[in-house]
Amino acid sequence: MKHNLTCRQSLASAFQALSDEAVKAGWSEGDVALALAELAEERVIEITAKVIMEGSIHPQLVAAGGRNS
């Protein structure tokens, strides 16, 4: 969990900057938030599929029920 928190903290400013840029480009905050959530979900699915194909499951994914939180 601490490793995940550290990762989140290191990504937070870049994530906020990306969101801010999309809003400045004219997208609503709601649309941006939804798009980012959907992109994140797609990435989790891609990584999960890769893990399944490789035949090993990362312990953090198992502990989080397949989701990083």
Sequence and secondary structure as in RCSB ss.txt:
>XXXX:A:sequence
MKHNLTCRQSLASAFQALSDEAVKAGWSEGDVALALAELAEERVIEITAKVIMEGSIHPQLVAAGGRNS
>XXXX:A:secstr
 HHHHHHHHHHHHHHHHHHHHHHHTT  HHHHHHHHHHHHHHHHHHHHHHHHHHT   HHHHHTTT   
